[in-house]
């Protein structure tokens, strides 16, 4: 989809937002998003922050606190009747169910057993880790835990530090998932694009609009490119990573410091529930006798069916289940009842994502009534250039994602503000979307207590703080290059 087509598709929704404002837009409309950001940083719980921000917005619209509470319930009910929400619940839950099946069969771990036959040194073992990370693109949780757990015994053999292993794992988790339109990230952000009127009517699920921005997700691309450069020594070992590697090569202790790598010693986040639910499923997986084809075939079917249905993921997901479930039953991998329980457990892991997007829809509805997008456009457009907007969006959102530890929730707040502004200043829309997703993947990888960082450290058997500190220089290199890249591409 061209930039012009996206701008045209956004023009009418932006105008409609201005007309839909229940009150004259004023600086008071900034209070709810400011409160959301403050609560998100303080509480590390974006869903609660969105709810509190929505409640504040309703109070500003007038009425008693009791009336505002009733209005919040009415708004939530109206939002949940939206067909986009229904689609997100089905597809996100379906992805969670499929991921749970893939984990339970242990197919991803078969790669490690195969890799043991071909790994002949430090670099080959790290390259195999890298390629496995590229292969498991469907979800960053699955990627972060499975790759580290699969490869750490092989990299230990060649005296690779657990910090280096965790860096490679983390760099191919969120950055890889964000670049693939068949992933939990694409489903979530595609839904947000639809909710905010960014995706046109010809793209009811937002996936095609999401795909138009993939070439511009600079940080994700750079993170994947930097990893092999580090493996081959083109980018040298820096600071704490150099110390960790020297210690490992000199026979230092390669630890499985799992207690330090869990959420118990980190600030609480709204993703704790999902992390714990996924870890529970991961612990029950068949890690010793799983077969690789039980992982690869469902992934290939999902890709093939999605292409067949012209990027419509829901029917592709249904057909994948129709083929995968009998395939597993014929092999007697698990009883049918256990399979259904596993799928329901997988659905449960997606509840935080579903709740986040519902809370985001409610907040957007209330922000529109306050006239927030129109106020931002009227006051910022005269001072904003289309050349600088993508780079500034990347920096601002990267700082927020790093600070809050939220790769998804914080962007539910920013998209309704950023995208209308991008249209108003005639910025390159796919480039701005790419900047938002780049910031999200940076936050997921670089934040010391994000879910992806915690799981990458845990799967690799590495101390959480050691992992975060050793990978940060490389994440910052990618972020700086991405910032200048957005400036160049916007010229």
C-alpha positions as CSV (number, residue, x, y, z in Angstrom):
1,X,0.0,0.0,0.0
2,X,1.4,3.4,-0.9
3,X,1.8,6.3,1.4
4,X,-0.8,8.4,-0.5
5,X,-3.4,5.6,-0.1
6,X,-2.7,5.4,3.7
7,X,-3.0,9.2,4.0
8,X,-6.3,9.2,2.2
9,X,-7.6,6.4,4.4
10,X,-6.7,8.4,7.5
11,X,-8.1,11.7,6.4
12,X,-11.7,10.9,7.0
13,X,-11.2,9.2,10.4
14,X,-9.2,12.2,11.6
15,X,-11.9,14.6,10.5
16,X,-14.5,12.4,12.2
17,X,-12.6,12.5,15.4
18,X,-12.7,16.3,15.4
19,X,-16.4,16.3,14.8
20,X,-17.0,13.6,17.5
21,X,-15.4,15.7,20.3
22,X,-18.0,16.1,23.1
23,X,-16.3,19.2,24.4
24,X,-14.2,22.0,22.9
25,X,-10.6,20.7,22.8
26,X,-8.4,22.3,25.4
27,X,-5.1,21.6,27.3
28,X,-7.2,19.6,29.8
29,X,-7.4,16.8,27.1
30,X,-3.7,16.2,27.8
31,X,-4.4,15.2,31.4
32,X,-5.6,11.6,30.7
33,X,-2.6,10.5,28.6
34,X,-0.1,12.2,31.0
35,X,-1.7,10.3,33.8
36,X,-1.5,7.0,31.8
37,X,2.2,7.6,31.2
38,X,2.9,8.4,34.9
39,X,0.9,5.4,36.2
40,X,2.6,3.1,33.6
41,X,6.0,4.2,34.8
42,X,5.1,4.1,38.5
43,X,3.0,0.9,38.6
44,X,4.5,-1.0,35.6
45,X,0.9,-2.0,34.8
46,X,-0.2,-0.5,31.5
47,X,-3.7,-2.0,31.7
48,X,-4.4,-0.4,35.1
49,X,-2.9,2.9,33.8
50,X,-5.2,2.9,30.8
51,X,-8.2,2.3,33.0
52,X,-7.3,5.1,35.4
53,X,-6.6,7.4,32.5
54,X,-10.0,6.6,31.0
55,X,-11.7,7.3,34.4
56,X,-9.9,10.7,34.6
57,X,-11.1,11.5,31.0
58,X,-14.7,10.8,31.9
59,X,-14.5,13.0,35.0
60,X,-13.3,15.8,32.7
61,X,-16.2,15.3,30.4
62,X,-18.5,16.2,33.3
63,X,-20.9,14.6,35.7
64,X,-20.5,13.1,39.1
65,X,-17.9,10.4,39.9
66,X,-20.8,7.9,40.1
67,X,-22.0,8.9,36.6
68,X,-18.4,8.6,35.3
69,X,-18.2,5.1,36.7
70,X,-21.4,4.2,34.9
71,X,-20.2,5.8,31.7
72,X,-16.9,3.8,31.9
73,X,-19.0,0.6,32.0
74,X,-21.2,1.8,29.1
75,X,-18.1,2.7,27.0
76,X,-16.4,-0.6,27.8
77,X,-19.5,-2.5,26.8
78,X,-19.8,-0.5,23.5
79,X,-16.1,-1.1,22.7
80,X,-16.3,-4.9,23.4
81,X,-19.1,-5.1,20.9
82,X,-16.8,-3.9,18.2
83,X,-16.1,-6.6,15.6
84,X,-12.4,-5.7,15.7
85,X,-12.3,-6.7,19.4
86,X,-14.0,-9.9,18.6
87,X,-11.5,-10.7,15.8
88,X,-8.6,-9.9,18.2
89,X,-10.0,-12.2,20.9
90,X,-10.4,-15.1,18.5
91,X,-7.0,-14.6,16.7
92,X,-4.9,-13.8,19.8
93,X,-6.5,-16.6,21.7
94,X,-6.0,-19.0,18.7
95,X,-2.4,-18.1,18.5
96,X,-1.9,-18.8,22.2
97,X,-3.6,-22.2,21.7
98,X,-1.4,-23.1,18.8
99,X,1.8,-22.0,20.5
100,X,0.8,-24.1,23.6
101,X,0.5,-27.2,21.3
102,X,3.9,-26.5,19.7
103,X,5.5,-26.1,23.0
104,X,3.9,-29.2,24.5
105,X,5.1,-31.5,21.7
106,X,8.7,-30.3,22.2
107,X,9.4,-30.0,18.5
108,X,11.4,-26.9,18.8
109,X,13.8,-28.7,21.2
110,X,14.6,-31.3,18.5
111,X,16.6,-28.6,16.7
112,X,19.1,-28.7,19.6
113,X,19.6,-32.4,19.3
114,X,20.2,-32.0,15.6
115,X,22.5,-29.0,16.2
116,X,24.7,-31.1,18.5
117,X,25.8,-33.2,15.5
118,X,27.0,-30.2,13.5
119,X,28.2,-27.6,16.0
120,X,32.0,-27.6,15.7
121,X,33.0,-24.5,17.6
122,X,32.1,-21.3,19.3
123,X,30.9,-19.4,16.2
124,X,29.0,-22.3,14.6
125,X,27.1,-22.9,17.9
126,X,26.2,-19.2,18.1
127,X,25.1,-19.1,14.5
128,X,22.9,-22.1,15.1
129,X,21.4,-20.2,18.0
130,X,20.8,-17.2,15.7
131,X,19.1,-19.3,13.0
132,X,16.9,-21.1,15.5
133,X,15.9,-17.6,16.8
134,X,14.9,-16.6,13.2
135,X,13.0,-19.8,12.8
136,X,10.8,-19.4,15.9
137,X,9.1,-16.2,14.8
138,X,5.6,-16.8,15.8
139,X,5.9,-15.5,19.4
140,X,8.7,-13.8,21.4
141,X,7.9,-15.8,24.6
142,X,8.3,-19.1,22.8
143,X,11.4,-17.8,21.1
144,X,13.1,-16.5,24.2
145,X,12.6,-19.6,26.3
146,X,12.9,-22.3,23.7
147,X,16.0,-21.1,22.0
148,X,18.0,-20.5,25.2
149,X,16.9,-23.8,26.7
150,X,17.7,-25.7,23.5
151,X,21.2,-24.3,22.8
152,X,22.8,-23.6,26.2
153,X,24.3,-27.1,26.6
154,X,25.8,-26.8,23.2
155,X,27.3,-23.3,23.7
156,X,28.6,-24.4,27.2
157,X,30.6,-27.1,25.4
158,X,32.5,-24.4,23.5
159,X,32.9,-22.1,26.5
160,X,30.5,-19.4,25.2
161,X,29.3,-17.2,28.1
162,X,25.7,-17.4,29.1
163,X,25.5,-13.6,28.7
164,X,26.5,-14.0,25.0
165,X,23.9,-16.7,24.5
166,X,21.2,-14.6,26.2
167,X,22.1,-11.6,24.0
168,X,21.7,-13.7,20.8
169,X,18.4,-15.1,22.1
170,X,17.0,-11.7,23.1
171,X,18.1,-10.1,19.8
172,X,16.1,-12.6,17.8
173,X,13.0,-12.6,20.0
174,X,11.0,-9.4,19.7
175,X,13.1,-8.0,16.8
176,X,12.3,-11.1,14.7
177,X,8.6,-11.4,15.7
178,X,7.9,-7.7,14.9
179,X,9.2,-8.2,11.3
180,X,6.9,-11.2,10.5
181,X,3.2,-10.5,9.7
182,X,2.3,-13.9,11.1
183,X,3.1,-13.4,14.7
184,X,1.4,-12.3,17.9
185,X,3.0,-8.9,17.5
186,X,1.4,-8.4,14.1
187,X,-2.0,-9.5,15.3
188,X,-1.9,-7.0,18.3
189,X,-0.6,-4.0,16.4
190,X,-2.7,-4.7,13.4
191,X,-5.7,-4.5,15.6
192,X,-4.6,-1.2,17.0
193,X,-4.1,0.1,13.4
194,X,-7.7,-0.9,12.7
195,X,-9.0,0.6,15.9
196,X,-7.5,4.0,15.1
197,X,-8.7,4.2,11.6
198,X,-5.2,3.8,10.1
199,X,-6.0,0.6,8.1
200,X,-8.5,1.2,5.2
201,X,-11.7,-0.7,4.7
202,X,-9.9,-3.0,2.3
203,X,-7.7,-4.2,5.1
204,X,-10.2,-5.1,7.9
205,X,-7.5,-6.8,10.1
206,X,-4.7,-4.2,9.6
207,X,-2.2,-6.9,8.5
208,X,-1.6,-5.4,5.0
209,X,-1.1,-1.9,6.6
210,X,1.3,-3.5,9.1
211,X,3.2,-5.2,6.2
212,X,3.7,-1.9,4.4
213,X,5.7,-0.7,7.4
214,X,7.9,-3.7,7.8
215,X,10.7,-2.3,5.6
216,X,10.9,0.7,7.9
217,X,11.1,-1.1,11.2
218,X,14.8,-0.1,11.3
219,X,15.7,-1.1,14.8
220,X,14.4,-4.6,14.4
221,X,16.4,-5.0,11.2
222,X,19.5,-3.6,12.7
223,X,19.3,-5.8,15.8
224,X,19.2,-8.9,13.6
225,X,22.1,-7.6,11.5
226,X,24.3,-6.7,14.5
227,X,24.2,-10.2,16.0
228,X,26.2,-12.0,13.2
229,X,28.6,-9.1,13.2
230,X,29.2,-9.6,16.9
231,X,29.5,-13.4,16.4
232,X,32.2,-13.0,13.7
233,X,34.0,-10.2,15.6
234,X,33.4,-7.5,13.1
235,X,31.7,-5.6,16.0
236,X,34.1,-6.2,18.9
237,X,33.1,-7.4,22.4
238,X,32.3,-4.4,24.5
239,X,32.7,-3.7,28.2
240,X,30.7,-6.2,30.4
241,X,30.3,-8.6,27.5
242,X,34.0,-8.8,27.0
243,X,34.5,-9.6,30.6
244,X,31.9,-12.3,30.6
245,X,33.4,-13.9,27.5
246,X,36.9,-13.9,28.9
247,X,35.7,-15.4,32.1
248,X,33.9,-18.2,30.3
249,X,36.9,-19.0,28.1
250,X,39.1,-19.2,31.1
251,X,36.8,-21.8,32.7
252,X,34.6,-19.5,34.7
253,X,31.4,-20.8,36.2
254,X,28.6,-21.1,33.7
255,X,25.6,-20.7,36.0
256,X,21.9,-21.5,35.8
257,X,20.9,-18.6,38.0
258,X,17.2,-19.0,37.4
259,X,16.0,-17.4,40.6
260,X,17.7,-14.2,39.6
261,X,16.3,-14.4,36.1
262,X,12.7,-14.6,37.1
263,X,10.2,-11.8,37.7
264,X,10.5,-12.3,41.5
265,X,13.4,-9.9,41.8
266,X,12.2,-7.4,39.2
267,X,9.5,-4.7,39.2
268,X,6.0,-6.2,38.6
269,X,4.5,-5.7,35.2
270,X,1.1,-6.4,33.7
271,X,2.6,-9.3,31.7
272,X,3.5,-11.3,34.8
273,X,0.4,-13.4,34.4
274,X,1.2,-14.3,30.8
275,X,4.9,-15.0,31.7
276,X,3.9,-17.3,34.5
277,X,1.3,-19.1,32.4
278,X,3.7,-19.6,29.6
279,X,6.5,-20.8,31.9
280,X,4.0,-23.4,33.3
281,X,3.3,-24.7,29.9
282,X,7.0,-24.6,29.0
283,X,7.9,-26.7,32.0
284,X,5.5,-29.4,31.0
285,X,6.9,-29.6,27.4
286,X,8.4,-32.8,26.0
287,X,12.0,-31.6,25.7
288,X,13.7,-34.9,25.2
289,X,11.8,-36.8,22.5
290,X,9.9,-34.1,20.6
291,X,10.2,-34.3,16.8
292,X,11.1,-31.4,14.6
293,X,8.4,-31.9,12.0
294,X,5.7,-31.5,14.7
295,X,6.9,-27.9,15.1
296,X,7.8,-27.1,11.5
297,X,4.7,-28.5,9.7
298,X,2.1,-26.4,11.6
299,X,4.3,-23.3,11.1
300,X,4.5,-23.9,7.4
301,X,0.8,-24.6,7.2
302,X,0.0,-21.4,8.9
303,X,2.2,-19.4,6.5
304,X,0.9,-21.2,3.5
305,X,-2.8,-20.8,4.5
306,X,-2.3,-17.2,5.3
307,X,-0.9,-16.5,1.9
308,X,-3.7,-18.5,0.3
309,X,-6.3,-16.4,2.1
310,X,-4.6,-13.1,1.1
311,X,-3.2,-12.3,4.6
312,X,-6.5,-13.2,6.4
313,X,-5.1,-15.0,9.5
314,X,-8.3,-16.3,11.1
315,X,-9.3,-18.9,8.4
316,X,-5.6,-19.8,8.1
317,X,-5.4,-20.5,11.8
318,X,-8.6,-22.6,11.7
319,X,-7.3,-24.7,8.8
320,X,-4.0,-25.2,10.7
321,X,-5.8,-26.5,13.7
322,X,-8.0,-28.8,11.5
323,X,-4.8,-30.5,10.1
324,X,-2.5,-30.2,13.2
325,X,-4.9,-31.8,15.8
326,X,-5.5,-35.0,13.9
327,X,-1.8,-35.2,13.0
328,X,-0.9,-35.1,16.7
329,X,-3.6,-37.6,17.6
330,X,-2.4,-40.1,15.0
331,X,1.0,-40.0,16.6
332,X,-0.6,-40.3,20.0
333,X,1.4,-37.4,21.3
334,X,-1.4,-36.7,23.9
335,X,-5.0,-37.6,24.5
336,X,-7.6,-35.4,22.9
337,X,-8.8,-34.1,26.3
338,X,-5.3,-33.1,27.2
339,X,-4.9,-31.4,23.9
340,X,-8.0,-29.3,24.5
341,X,-6.8,-28.4,28.0
342,X,-3.4,-27.4,26.6
343,X,-5.1,-25.2,24.0
344,X,-7.2,-23.5,26.7
345,X,-4.1,-22.9,28.8
346,X,-2.5,-21.4,25.7
347,X,-5.5,-19.1,25.2
348,X,-5.1,-18.0,28.8
349,X,-1.5,-16.7,28.1
350,X,-3.0,-14.2,25.6
351,X,-5.4,-12.6,28.1
352,X,-3.1,-9.7,29.0
353,X,-2.8,-8.8,25.3
354,X,-6.6,-9.0,24.9
355,X,-7.2,-6.9,28.0
356,X,-4.6,-4.3,26.9
357,X,-6.2,-3.7,23.5
358,X,-9.7,-3.5,25.1
359,X,-8.5,-0.9,27.6
360,X,-6.8,0.9,24.7
361,X,-10.0,1.0,22.7
362,X,-11.9,2.5,25.7
363,X,-9.2,5.1,26.3
364,X,-9.2,6.1,22.6
365,X,-13.0,6.5,22.6
366,X,-12.8,8.8,25.7
367,X,-9.8,10.7,24.2
368,X,-11.8,11.3,21.0
369,X,-14.6,12.8,23.1
370,X,-12.2,15.1,24.8
371,X,-10.8,16.2,21.4
372,X,-7.3,15.1,22.3
373,X,-6.1,14.3,18.7
374,X,-7.4,17.6,17.4
375,X,-5.8,19.6,20.2
376,X,-2.4,17.9,19.6
377,X,-2.7,18.5,15.8
378,X,-3.6,22.2,16.2
379,X,-0.8,22.9,18.7
380,X,2.1,20.8,17.4
381,X,1.6,20.6,13.7
382,X,3.0,24.2,13.1
383,X,6.3,23.2,14.9
384,X,6.7,19.7,13.5
385,X,8.3,18.8,10.2
386,X,7.6,15.6,8.3
387,X,11.3,15.0,8.1
388,X,11.9,14.9,11.8
389,X,8.6,13.3,13.1
390,X,9.6,9.6,12.5
391,X,13.0,10.1,14.3
392,X,11.4,12.0,17.2
393,X,8.6,9.4,17.5
394,X,11.2,6.7,17.7
395,X,13.2,8.4,20.4
396,X,10.2,9.4,22.6
397,X,8.6,6.0,22.3
398,X,11.9,4.1,22.9
399,X,12.5,6.0,26.1
400,X,8.9,5.3,27.3
401,X,9.1,1.6,26.4
402,X,12.5,1.3,28.1
403,X,11.2,3.1,31.2
404,X,7.9,1.3,31.6
405,X,8.9,-2.2,30.4
406,X,5.8,-2.2,28.3
407,X,6.3,-3.1,24.6
408,X,2.5,-3.1,23.8
409,X,0.5,-1.1,26.4
410,X,2.3,2.2,26.0
411,X,1.7,2.2,22.3
412,X,-2.0,1.8,22.7
413,X,-1.8,5.3,24.2
414,X,0.6,6.8,21.6
415,X,-0.9,5.6,18.4
416,X,-4.1,7.7,18.6
417,X,-2.0,10.8,19.2
418,X,0.9,10.2,16.9
419,X,-0.9,9.0,13.7
420,X,-3.3,11.9,13.3
421,X,-0.3,14.3,13.8
422,X,1.6,12.4,11.2
423,X,-1.3,12.9,8.7
424,X,-1.6,16.5,9.6
425,X,2.1,17.3,8.8
426,X,2.0,14.9,5.8
427,X,4.7,12.6,7.1
428,X,5.4,9.2,5.6
429,X,2.8,7.1,7.3
430,X,4.5,3.6,6.9
431,X,7.7,5.3,8.1
432,X,6.0,6.6,11.2
433,X,4.4,3.2,11.9
434,X,7.9,1.6,11.4
435,X,9.3,4.1,14.0
436,X,6.6,3.1,16.5
437,X,7.3,-0.6,16.1
438,X,11.0,-0.1,16.1
439,X,10.7,1.7,19.5
440,X,8.5,-1.2,20.7
441,X,11.1,-3.9,19.8
442,X,13.9,-1.8,21.3
443,X,12.0,-1.5,24.6
444,X,11.3,-5.2,24.7
445,X,14.9,-6.1,24.2
446,X,16.7,-3.4,26.1
447,X,14.5,-2.9,29.2
448,X,16.0,-4.6,32.2
449,X,12.6,-6.0,33.4
450,X,10.7,-6.5,30.2
451,X,9.1,-9.9,29.8
452,X,11.3,-10.7,26.8
453,X,14.5,-9.9,28.7
454,X,13.4,-11.9,31.7
455,X,12.5,-15.0,29.6
456,X,15.7,-14.8,27.5
457,X,17.8,-14.7,30.7
458,X,15.8,-17.5,32.2
459,X,15.9,-19.8,29.1
460,X,19.7,-19.2,28.8
461,X,20.4,-19.8,32.5
462,X,21.9,-16.4,32.9
463,X,21.6,-13.8,35.7
464,X,19.1,-11.2,34.7
465,X,21.1,-8.2,35.5
466,X,24.2,-9.6,33.8
467,X,22.2,-10.3,30.7
468,X,20.7,-6.8,30.6
469,X,24.0,-5.0,31.2
470,X,26.0,-7.0,28.7
471,X,23.5,-6.6,25.8
472,X,22.7,-2.9,26.4
473,X,25.7,-1.5,24.4
474,X,24.6,-3.5,21.3
475,X,21.0,-2.4,21.7
476,X,22.1,1.2,22.0
477,X,24.2,0.9,18.8
478,X,21.1,-0.3,17.0
479,X,19.0,2.5,18.4
480,X,21.4,5.2,17.4
481,X,21.7,3.9,13.9
482,X,17.9,3.6,13.7
483,X,17.5,7.2,14.8
484,X,19.7,8.5,12.0
485,X,18.2,6.1,9.6
486,X,14.7,7.6,10.2
487,X,16.1,11.0,9.5
488,X,17.7,9.9,6.2
489,X,14.6,8.0,5.0
490,X,12.3,10.9,5.8
491,X,14.3,13.3,3.6
